[in-house]
Each structure stands twice: as structure tokens, then as C-alpha cells.
């Protein structure tokens, strides 16, 4: 169904209330967070949660992240153990999603968990937190883009991908982190890193007092962002490029890179100084810039895969994966 998508201004003090009212009525609203823009819907309404999958064209086995405004709201839907409490105390509100056992009395609709007995839960900063607090209950909010495509870091990205499919977008400017949240599943003796993000392994281990490990092979989809092909522009993506091939656009990193940068069809440098925080914030904007019919191939210069670079490498690897 096609609808007229409203662009809400952050300068209008009524925008937070308007967004909350739309969610309360079962509508879909794209909201800014510190990571990327999320496509929010009332987590307790099955028809609203189903509408998120429909608007995005998202597989229903792929879980959604549930967003809350405070710990009291979180405790109504999940069980928090001691390690989880330490992680929440250090990183919430912020770009950390915790995959936790679902509480028996949770009002979150089963569609949100993809059939699992866990919920992926996050407490965001900014306008989304204000809207959730006004609404008074959690929202589901995957990234506000068609499934498998580039995550949105600006309201214009959302409008390009979902205009006509959702009720409104609250324009909060460009998202500062530019990468989706780190996703972790706490277990009694370890943390399983399901998706790298702005909070790295060392910080997680320090906060929880537990080792951080990768998922076991064949463990299946336990959180968003685990599909092999994801974050994909129209053109094919080639990683670790040290030279530009004819007809390629180029994503650079650092003061030096591909020997023939000047021959690229188009060029953007994620961070001329080689700063990984700056590179992460600019990654999806660069992919959006090259997501157009005249660019059939995108080369990406080598980027260190340490610290925050692990999350950048994860997104680029999925953008470059074969597409079904």
C-alpha cells in the first residue's frame, strides 16, 4: 500500500509527540539514533511488527531489535543477569544490543523475535529514546532501509528507500556513529559477539569481566546483521583494492592508498587521516553516494580490521558478498 510519507522536523517541538501518536496508532515511523535511522513500530502490535517486515521486504526469520527508553521498561521483557547488568550500566543508553532470555510476561509480539526465545534489546540515545518514553512502551526498529540494502545515516537516505511505504520520518540530521549497534549474547561464562559495532571486544570484556568469542559455526541466525549478503549497493563491491580497475568508483582510506586513485570513476575517502571513527561514520554515506545505475563496480582500499575496523570490515564483507 502506498502512503504519503511525512517529514517531521526536529525544530518543531510537537514532532516527538506526533511521532509517538503515529506509533500508538499502529503506523511506521523512521527515527534517528546515534547509530543509524531505525524503522520504528509498536513492539506489542502484531500487525505493526508485520508491517515492518512488509515495508522492508525483510525475511521473517530475521529477528528485530527491540528498543526501550529505560531499564524498568527493559526488565518487563527480558531477564538480566549480573554480567548483563554490568554491560547495561556501562553502555546504555548507547550502541549496544543485548540478546537476552525473553521474560514470560513480555508484551513484545513473537514476530519480533523470529521464533526465538530471546529478544535483542537496546536502549538508544536521542530522538528515538524521547519518542519511546512518550509512547510508554518498546518499539521494534530495524534499520530504515529496504532489506539487504545500505543502512541510512540521514533522513534523505530513508526517503530514498522507503518513501511511500511508511507514515513519517523524523529528521535528526546525520547519525554520528554511522554503523549499527554492537550485538552481544551474554552467556554465563562468555559473551558471544553476534555483530561487531561501535563498542569493540576489549571494551565489552572489560565491562563484563568475561571473554568475548565468535559464534559457533552453524549456530544460525540469532540477531539482525548476520545474513551473508547485506548493506549492498547496486554495483558489485571489491575489497582490499590496491589499484583501481577501469570503470570502478573508489572508496579510500588514509592519506595513501590505491596507486592510481585519480583514474577512479568517482572517489571518496572515508578518512584522509586514517581515523577509524571517522571512517565508520562515513561508510554508509559513501556507499549511498555510489549506489546509482552508472556505477557498476566499487573498489575499496584496505582498512585495518582492528578495534572499530572489525565492524567496518564486517559491513564491507557483507556488502561484497554474492547476492542471491
C-alpha positions as CSV (number, residue, x, y, z in Angstrom):
1,X,0.0,0.0,0.0
2,X,1.3,3.4,-0.9
3,X,1.0,6.3,1.6
4,X,2.3,9.8,1.8
5,X,5.4,9.9,4.0
6,X,5.6,13.0,6.2
7,X,9.0,14.6,7.0
8,X,8.9,15.7,10.7
9,X,11.3,18.5,11.7
10,X,13.4,18.3,14.9
11,X,12.9,22.1,15.2
12,X,9.2,21.5,15.8
13,X,8.6,20.8,19.5
14,X,5.5,18.8,18.5
15,X,7.4,16.3,16.4
16,X,8.2,13.9,19.3
17,X,4.5,13.8,20.3
18,X,3.4,13.4,16.6
19,X,5.8,10.5,16.1
20,X,4.6,8.8,19.3
21,X,0.9,9.3,18.3
22,X,1.6,7.7,14.9
23,X,3.3,4.7,16.5
24,X,0.4,4.4,19.0
25,X,-2.0,4.2,16.0
26,X,0.0,1.3,14.5
27,X,1.9,3.3,11.9
28,X,5.6,3.0,10.9
29,X,7.9,6.0,11.7
30,X,11.6,6.2,10.9
31,X,13.5,7.7,13.8
32,X,17.2,8.8,14.2
33,X,19.5,7.2,16.7
34,X,23.2,7.6,17.4
35,X,23.9,4.6,15.1
36,X,21.6,4.7,12.0
37,X,18.0,5.6,11.4
38,X,15.6,2.9,12.6
39,X,12.2,2.0,11.3
40,X,10.0,2.0,14.4
41,X,6.8,0.2,15.2
42,X,4.9,-0.6,18.4
43,X,6.5,-3.8,19.5
44,X,3.3,-5.1,21.1
45,X,1.2,-4.8,18.0
46,X,1.5,-7.8,15.7
47,X,0.1,-6.0,12.7
48,X,2.5,-3.1,13.2
49,X,5.5,-5.5,13.5
50,X,4.4,-7.4,10.4
51,X,4.2,-4.1,8.5
52,X,7.9,-3.5,9.3
53,X,8.8,-6.8,7.5
54,X,6.5,-5.9,4.6
55,X,7.9,-2.3,4.2
56,X,11.5,-3.5,4.2
57,X,10.9,-6.8,2.3
58,X,12.7,-8.5,5.2
59,X,12.7,-12.2,5.8
60,X,10.5,-13.1,8.9
61,X,13.1,-15.4,10.3
62,X,15.5,-12.4,10.8
63,X,14.9,-11.0,14.3
64,X,14.2,-7.4,15.0
65,X,15.9,-5.2,17.7
66,X,13.5,-4.0,20.4
67,X,14.3,-0.5,21.7
68,X,13.4,0.7,25.2
69,X,13.8,4.1,27.0
70,X,14.9,2.9,30.4
71,X,15.9,-0.2,32.4
72,X,12.5,-0.5,34.0
73,X,11.0,-1.0,30.6
74,X,13.7,-3.5,29.7
75,X,13.1,-5.6,32.8
76,X,9.4,-6.1,31.8
77,X,10.5,-8.0,28.7
78,X,13.9,-9.8,29.4
79,X,15.9,-11.4,32.2
80,X,19.1,-9.5,33.1
81,X,21.9,-11.4,35.0
82,X,24.8,-9.8,36.7
83,X,27.1,-9.6,33.6
84,X,24.2,-8.1,31.6
85,X,23.6,-5.5,34.4
86,X,27.3,-4.5,34.2
87,X,27.1,-4.1,30.4
88,X,23.9,-2.1,30.7
89,X,25.4,0.1,33.4
90,X,28.4,0.9,31.2
91,X,26.9,1.2,27.7
92,X,23.2,2.0,28.0
93,X,22.0,4.3,26.6
94,X,24.2,3.7,23.7
95,X,25.1,1.5,20.7
96,X,24.9,-1.9,22.3
97,X,22.3,-4.6,21.7
98,X,22.0,-7.5,24.1
99,X,20.3,-10.8,23.1
100,X,18.6,-11.9,26.3
101,X,16.1,-14.5,27.5
102,X,12.6,-13.3,27.0
103,X,10.5,-12.8,30.1
104,X,7.3,-14.8,30.5
105,X,5.2,-11.7,30.8
106,X,6.7,-9.9,27.9
107,X,4.2,-7.9,25.7
108,X,6.6,-7.9,22.7
109,X,4.9,-9.7,19.8
110,X,6.5,-13.1,18.9
111,X,7.1,-11.9,15.3
112,X,9.8,-9.5,16.7
113,X,12.0,-12.4,17.9
114,X,11.9,-14.5,14.7
115,X,10.6,-17.5,16.6
116,X,13.4,-17.5,19.2
117,X,13.0,-17.5,23.0
118,X,15.3,-14.5,23.2
119,X,14.9,-10.8,22.5
120,X,17.5,-8.4,21.0
121,X,17.2,-5.3,23.2
122,X,18.8,-1.9,23.0
123,X,18.4,1.5,24.8
124,X,19.1,4.2,22.2
125,X,20.1,7.9,22.7
126,X,18.4,10.9,21.2
127,X,15.1,11.4,19.5
128,X,14.1,7.7,19.4
129,X,14.5,7.5,23.2
130,X,12.3,10.6,23.6
131,X,9.6,9.1,21.3
132,X,9.7,5.7,23.2
133,X,9.4,7.5,26.5
134,X,6.4,9.4,25.2
135,X,4.8,6.3,23.8
136,X,5.4,4.4,27.1
137,X,6.3,1.0,25.7
138,X,9.0,-0.6,23.5
139,X,9.3,-0.3,19.7
140,X,10.9,-2.6,17.2
141,X,13.3,-0.7,15.0
142,X,15.5,-2.3,12.3
143,X,17.4,0.0,10.1
144,X,15.1,2.1,8.0
145,X,16.0,0.8,4.5
146,X,14.9,-2.0,2.1
147,X,16.2,-5.3,3.4
148,X,19.8,-6.1,2.3
149,X,20.5,-2.6,1.1
150,X,22.6,0.2,2.6
151,X,21.7,1.4,6.1
152,X,20.5,5.0,6.3
153,X,22.5,7.6,8.2
154,X,20.4,10.6,7.1
155,X,16.7,11.3,6.6
156,X,17.2,11.6,2.9
157,X,18.6,8.1,2.8
158,X,15.3,6.9,4.4
159,X,13.1,8.8,2.0
160,X,15.0,7.4,-1.0
161,X,14.4,3.8,0.1
162,X,11.1,3.8,1.9
163,X,9.1,7.0,0.9
164,X,5.5,5.9,0.2
165,X,5.8,2.8,2.4
166,X,5.9,4.4,5.9
167,X,4.0,7.2,7.6
168,X,6.8,9.6,8.6
169,X,10.5,10.3,9.0
170,X,11.8,12.4,11.9
171,X,14.8,14.2,10.5
172,X,17.5,14.3,13.2
173,X,20.4,15.1,10.9
174,X,23.3,12.7,10.2
175,X,23.7,9.8,12.6
176,X,27.0,10.3,14.5
177,X,28.3,6.7,14.7
178,X,27.2,5.7,11.2
179,X,27.3,1.9,12.0
180,X,24.6,-0.3,13.6
181,X,25.0,-1.3,17.2
182,X,27.3,-4.0,18.5
183,X,25.2,-7.1,19.2
184,X,26.2,-9.5,22.0
185,X,24.6,-12.6,23.5
186,X,25.7,-12.9,27.2
187,X,26.2,-16.5,28.4
188,X,27.3,-17.5,32.0
189,X,31.0,-17.8,31.1
190,X,31.4,-15.7,28.0
191,X,30.0,-13.1,25.6
192,X,29.2,-14.1,22.1
193,X,29.8,-11.3,19.6
194,X,27.0,-11.7,17.0
195,X,27.7,-8.4,15.2
196,X,30.7,-6.1,15.6
197,X,29.8,-2.4,16.0
198,X,30.9,0.8,17.7
199,X,31.7,-0.9,21.0
200,X,34.7,-3.2,20.5
201,X,35.7,-6.5,22.0
202,X,38.1,-5.0,24.5
203,X,35.5,-2.6,26.0
204,X,32.9,-5.4,26.2
205,X,35.3,-7.8,28.0
206,X,36.4,-5.1,30.4
207,X,32.9,-4.1,31.4
208,X,31.5,-7.7,31.8
209,X,34.6,-9.4,33.1
210,X,34.1,-12.2,30.6
211,X,35.9,-13.3,27.4
212,X,34.4,-12.3,24.1
213,X,34.1,-15.1,21.5
214,X,32.7,-15.5,18.0
215,X,29.5,-17.6,17.3
216,X,30.0,-21.3,16.8
217,X,29.8,-22.5,13.2
218,X,26.3,-23.4,12.1
219,X,24.7,-21.7,15.1
220,X,22.1,-20.0,12.9
221,X,20.6,-16.5,12.9
222,X,20.3,-15.2,16.4
223,X,20.3,-11.4,15.8
224,X,20.0,-8.8,13.0
225,X,23.0,-8.3,10.7
226,X,24.1,-11.9,10.4
227,X,22.9,-12.5,6.8
228,X,25.8,-13.1,4.5
229,X,24.7,-10.5,1.9
230,X,23.7,-7.2,3.4
231,X,24.3,-3.5,3.2
232,X,24.6,-3.8,-0.6
233,X,24.7,-1.1,-3.2
234,X,23.6,-1.7,-6.8
235,X,27.1,-2.2,-8.1
236,X,29.4,-5.1,-7.1
237,X,32.0,-4.4,-4.4
238,X,35.6,-5.4,-4.5
239,X,37.6,-5.3,-1.2
240,X,41.3,-4.7,-0.4
241,X,41.9,-2.9,-3.7
242,X,45.4,-1.6,-4.3
243,X,44.7,-0.5,-7.8
244,X,41.5,0.8,-9.5
245,X,40.2,-1.2,-12.4
246,X,38.7,0.6,-15.4
247,X,35.1,1.8,-14.7
248,X,35.4,1.4,-10.9
249,X,34.4,4.0,-8.3
250,X,36.8,4.0,-5.3
251,X,36.3,4.2,-1.5
252,X,39.6,5.2,0.0
253,X,41.1,5.2,3.5
254,X,44.1,7.2,4.8
255,X,46.5,9.6,3.1
256,X,47.8,7.0,0.7
257,X,46.1,4.1,-1.0
258,X,45.5,2.8,-4.5
259,X,48.4,3.9,-6.7
260,X,46.0,5.2,-9.4
261,X,43.3,6.9,-7.3
262,X,43.0,9.6,-10.0
263,X,41.7,7.0,-12.5
264,X,38.6,6.2,-10.4
265,X,35.2,6.9,-11.9
266,X,34.4,8.6,-8.6
267,X,36.3,8.8,-5.3
268,X,35.5,9.4,-1.7
269,X,37.9,9.0,1.2
270,X,36.4,7.7,4.4
271,X,39.1,9.3,6.5
272,X,42.1,11.2,4.9
273,X,43.9,11.0,8.2
274,X,43.3,7.2,8.6
275,X,40.9,7.6,11.6
276,X,38.6,4.6,12.1
277,X,36.0,6.5,14.0
278,X,35.7,9.0,11.1
279,X,35.7,6.1,8.6
280,X,32.9,4.3,10.4
281,X,30.7,7.5,10.5
282,X,31.2,8.0,6.7
283,X,31.0,4.4,5.4
284,X,27.3,4.1,4.6
285,X,27.2,7.7,3.3
286,X,29.9,6.7,0.8
287,X,28.1,3.6,-0.2
288,X,24.9,5.6,-0.7
289,X,26.8,8.1,-2.9
290,X,27.9,5.2,-5.2
291,X,24.5,3.5,-5.1
292,X,23.5,4.6,-8.6
293,X,22.9,3.0,-12.0
294,X,26.1,4.4,-13.7
295,X,28.4,2.8,-11.2
296,X,28.6,-1.0,-11.8
297,X,31.7,-1.6,-9.6
298,X,33.1,-0.2,-6.4
299,X,36.6,-0.8,-5.2
300,X,37.5,-0.4,-1.5
301,X,41.1,0.2,-0.3
302,X,42.4,-1.9,2.6
303,X,41.2,-0.8,6.0
304,X,42.7,-2.2,9.3
305,X,40.4,-4.8,10.8
306,X,41.3,-4.0,14.4
307,X,39.1,-2.3,17.0
308,X,36.3,-0.4,15.3
309,X,37.8,-1.6,12.0
310,X,36.4,-5.0,12.7
311,X,32.8,-3.6,12.4
312,X,33.8,-1.7,9.2
313,X,35.2,-4.9,7.7
314,X,32.1,-6.8,8.7
315,X,29.8,-4.4,6.8
316,X,32.1,-4.3,3.8
317,X,32.4,-8.1,3.6
318,X,28.6,-8.4,3.6
319,X,28.2,-5.6,1.0
320,X,30.7,-7.6,-1.2
321,X,29.1,-11.0,-0.7
322,X,27.4,-12.9,-3.6
323,X,23.8,-12.0,-3.8
324,X,21.0,-14.5,-4.1
